[in-house]
Amino acid sequence: MREKKKCKRAHAARSLNLILWFSFTLFALILLVLFLAVQSLLVGSRYRSETVSLMQAASGEMTEVLESAEDGMTLSVRGQIRAIEQNYDVNFLLLYTDGRDVFSDGAEGNSYPELAQTLKDRLNASGGDAVISEGNVIAYASVLSLDGQNYFLYVSSSIAQLNSLEDSLRWLSLGTALFSVVLAFVASGFVAMLITKPVTEVTEQAKELARGNYDLDFKRGYFCLEISELSDALDYARREISKTDTMQKELIANVSHDFKTPLTMIKAYASMIREISGEDKAKRDAHAGIIIEEADRLTALVNDVLDLSKLRAGVSIAPVVFNLSETVYKIAGRFEYLRETQGYVFETEVAEERYVLADRERIEQVIYNLIGNAVNYTGEDKKVFIRLIAMEDRTRFEVEDTGMGIPAEEQATIWDRYYRNSGSHKRPVQGTGLGLSIVKNILLQQGCPFGVRSEAGKGSVFWAEFLLPPAEEAK
């Protein structure tokens, strides 16, 4: 069993260059052999077929001459037969059934008993005529009846020239095959090298990418469309991996900083309570309140990191039908304290009785994060517009702020973890910098379209769309 696995691994490790080289050479050799074999067979069979046709035509004319002879086998008849022989380049024999030559005048040297026996056997088996091929001779034989007596009509032709041609073709084919194999070997090696060279280059660059080297350029203008597409895909992967690596480092740095700050504060104020304000209730309560706030901030950060990890890991959702209109009112109500304490203005325009089929807890998190993001980035007028718009087959949720807007070049990255707008802003709502990234992952998981519209100096509109549930489930 282990030996079989080793063989499979060895087979899989063979070079693509070698495989292509061998395959091209073998393919060229097979085509050449097939071509030469077919050529040889066609030449031989075509020549024999035409020769047999000529002998049949000559035999037909000779039969007519013999059947029309009224005075027997005269010299005139013999002359006509000789003329037909010369015309068709064949040899003619008219034999009695015992093998004697009709035109031999009784000479013993012109008797062919063995041939007569062979013809008798072949003609009886074939039912009237037969084609006989032996060595350099091919013949056509038939039975002829004259005046109630049977004769063997035997017309033959030499195929020595054909055999010689076939021998010549055989040697020529062998030489051509050897030359073609060498040529195919060289040409296939060049072609295989041409094909595998870019693959090798891309492979080496991919290895460098795996080692963490992102300063690569996969795009080289390769001649092959598939390799060009592969290099484009790898270059895209390089950019995305580089971006992810940078984001990962920034995430670690930001999370470390965000963890360090509240922990430092908690430790500092705990020390102050122990050493300074332990007996002063007012100071002790103030310091304890700061500890609690920092602990809440730390808890929020941990929860957001955990939520983001779960979403990116593809944690299953629990979709239910619920009233999105009521959910928007409820979430918006959580921010009313900002109206009373800091003068924020919330203008809501919510379509009534809009139901959706989704994970209720996650959608509440989306709405809360989007409203909180608008609060943090709105303008000096502190206005935030919350809308729930009824559409034909879906419901659209929008949150608009009046802030500085998002530059066009940054709109593709606002959903990244720890994204910060380049403009200054206040943060009355406690946040961890992971809000929009969580929104993005939730909506992707729920299959909901989302996006942002923004112009510099005119604020931003974040939106998400939710499909209506089936009618029977909404009831």
Secondary structure, 3 states (H helix, E strand, C coil): CHHHHHHHHHHHCCCHHHHHHHHHHHHHHHHHHHHHHHHHHHHHHHHHHHHHHHHHHHHHHHHHHHHHCCCCCCHHHHHHHHHHHHHHCCEEEEEECCCEECCCCCCHHHECHHHHHHHHHHHHHHCCEEEEEECCEEEEEEEEEECCEEEEEEEEEECHHHHHHHHHHHHHHHHHHHHHHHHHHHHHHHHHHHHHHHHHHHHHHHHHHHCCCCCCCCCCCCCCHHHHHHHHHHHHHHHHHHHHHHHHHHHHHHHHHHHHHHHHHHHHHHHHHHHCCCCCHHHHHHHHHHHHHHHHHHHHHHHHHHHHHHHHCCCCCCCEEEEHHHHHHHHHHCCHHHHHHHCCEEEEEECCCCEEEECHHHHHHHHHHHHHHHHHHCCCCCEEEEEEEECCCEEEEEEEECCCCCCHHHCCCCCCCCCCCCCCCCCCCCCCCCHHHHHHHHHHHHCCCEEEEECCCCCEEEEEEEECCCHHHHC
